[in-house]
Amino acid sequence: MKSLVCTSFGTAPSMVIEERPKPLPRLGYTLIKMHAATVNQLSGQIRRGLFNKATAPLVLSNDGAGTVEA
């Protein structure tokens, strides 16, 4: 699957699109096949380094639209 990955944080964050393994469904979680995703305000703050607990590389995008796979 394709993932938007933040490889560094700060005023000039670096982001790349990487091929990653498809996650396996786990008990208590839902697997969504994303059709559209966005980098929202929270992702922007993370990219700028405003969350000290974030470590690179970090897969971004927690907003989107898709269909339930499992």
Residue frames relative to the residue before (quaternion, step in Angstrom):
aa qw qx qy qz dx dy dz
M 1.0000 0.0000 0.0000 0.0000 0.00 0.00 0.00
K 0.4481 -0.6703 0.5162 0.2888 3.56 -1.18 0.51
S 0.0588 -0.7942 0.6047 -0.0080 3.55 -1.00 0.89
L 0.3452 -0.6856 0.5987 0.2288 3.55 -1.14 0.72
V 0.0566 -0.8299 0.5537 -0.0393 3.55 -0.46 1.26
C 0.2715 -0.7267 0.6112 0.1574 3.54 -0.91 1.01
T 0.1853 -0.8243 0.5303 0.0701 3.58 -0.54 1.19
S 0.7809 0.0347 -0.0592 0.6209 3.59 1.29 -0.20
F 0.3316 -0.7465 0.5515 0.1691 3.56 -1.21 0.60
G 0.5128 0.6579 -0.4723 0.2848 3.56 -1.30 0.25
T 0.7845 -0.3319 0.2329 0.4692 3.55 -1.27 -0.36
A 0.7656 0.1928 -0.1339 0.5990 3.59 1.19 -0.48
P 0.0398 -0.8391 0.5422 0.0172 3.60 0.49 1.17
S 0.3114 -0.7385 0.5712 0.1772 3.51 -1.17 0.63
M 0.0097 -0.7918 0.6102 -0.0231 3.55 -0.87 1.01
V 0.0403 -0.7802 0.6242 0.0043 3.54 -1.09 0.80
I 0.3710 -0.6682 0.5854 0.2706 3.54 -1.27 0.40
E 0.0477 -0.8109 0.5824 -0.0329 3.55 -0.71 1.16
E 0.4228 -0.6334 0.5773 0.2947 3.52 -1.27 0.46
R 0.0210 -0.7975 0.6016 -0.0410 3.58 -0.78 1.08
P 0.5817 -0.5700 0.4242 0.3959 3.60 -1.15 0.44
K 0.5194 -0.6146 0.4908 0.3341 3.56 -1.13 0.70
P 0.4424 -0.7016 0.4803 0.2852 3.62 -0.80 0.93
L 0.4220 -0.6778 0.5423 0.2616 3.55 -1.19 0.63
P 0.5069 -0.6402 0.4659 0.3409 3.60 -0.99 0.75
R 0.1288 -0.7833 0.6057 0.0544 3.58 -1.04 0.85
L 0.6386 -0.5295 0.3989 0.3908 3.53 -1.21 0.53
G 0.8109 0.2457 -0.1977 0.4929 3.57 -0.83 0.99
Y 0.6900 0.4173 -0.2677 0.5273 3.61 1.30 -0.05
T 0.2875 -0.7293 0.5926 0.1851 3.55 -1.26 0.44
L 0.2631 -0.7487 0.5886 0.1544 3.57 -0.94 0.92
I 0.1053 -0.8025 0.5873 0.0060 3.57 -0.67 1.17
K 0.2741 -0.7046 0.6266 0.1892 3.57 -0.98 0.87
M 0.2718 -0.8028 0.5144 0.1304 3.55 -0.35 1.29
H 0.2069 -0.7634 0.6022 0.1087 3.54 -1.03 0.90
A 0.7766 0.0160 -0.0016 0.6298 3.57 1.22 -0.54
A 0.0212 -0.7924 0.6096 -0.0129 3.57 -1.01 0.83
T 0.1759 -0.7871 0.5842 0.0914 3.55 -1.22 0.46
V 0.3514 -0.6497 0.6167 0.2722 3.52 -1.31 0.40
N 0.1558 -0.8338 0.5271 0.0510 3.57 -0.27 1.29
Q 0.7700 -0.3553 0.2519 0.4663 3.57 -1.32 -0.12
L 0.6420 0.5169 -0.3301 0.4600 3.61 0.95 -0.79
S 0.6475 0.5074 -0.3182 0.4713 3.59 0.93 -0.86
G 0.6332 0.5371 -0.3243 0.4531 3.58 1.05 -0.76
Q 0.6568 0.4970 -0.3069 0.4768 3.57 1.01 -0.81
I 0.6259 0.5220 -0.3343 0.4734 3.59 1.03 -0.75
R 0.6517 0.5242 -0.3134 0.4498 3.61 0.92 -0.92
R 0.6925 0.4727 -0.2788 0.4682 3.59 1.02 -0.77
G 0.5463 -0.6572 0.3810 0.3529 3.58 1.27 0.00
L 0.4111 0.7389 -0.4521 0.2841 3.60 1.21 0.40
F 0.6819 0.3787 -0.2778 0.5608 3.59 1.30 -0.04
N 0.3086 -0.8111 0.4704 0.1600 3.57 -0.17 1.28
K 0.6389 0.5492 -0.3349 0.4219 3.59 1.15 -0.44
A 0.5569 0.6015 -0.3965 0.4133 3.61 1.22 -0.24
T 0.0814 -0.7855 0.6125 0.0361 3.55 -1.01 0.86
A 0.3960 -0.7114 0.5331 0.2301 3.54 -1.06 0.78
P 0.5549 -0.1853 -0.8109 -0.0131 1.56 -2.09 1.32
L 0.1278 -0.7904 0.5986 0.0264 3.54 -1.10 0.81
V 0.3380 -0.7213 0.5671 0.2095 3.60 -0.82 0.99
L 0.2279 -0.7921 0.5586 0.0923 3.56 -0.75 1.14
S 0.6858 0.5079 -0.3958 0.3391 3.51 -1.47 0.07
N 0.0968 0.7915 -0.5935 0.1089 3.50 -0.38 1.28
D 0.6388 0.4396 -0.3359 0.5346 3.59 1.27 0.32
G 0.3311 0.7478 -0.5363 0.2086 3.53 -0.98 0.76
A 0.3607 -0.6934 0.5753 0.2409 3.51 -1.37 -0.15
G 0.2058 0.7838 -0.5625 0.1642 3.54 -0.95 0.85
T 0.4893 -0.6326 0.5087 0.3189 3.52 -1.33 -0.29
V 0.5226 -0.6365 0.4739 0.3117 3.55 -1.14 0.71
E 0.1911 -0.7839 0.5835 0.0921 3.58 -0.85 1.04
A 0.7977 -0.0902 0.0924 0.5890 3.61 0.96 -0.80
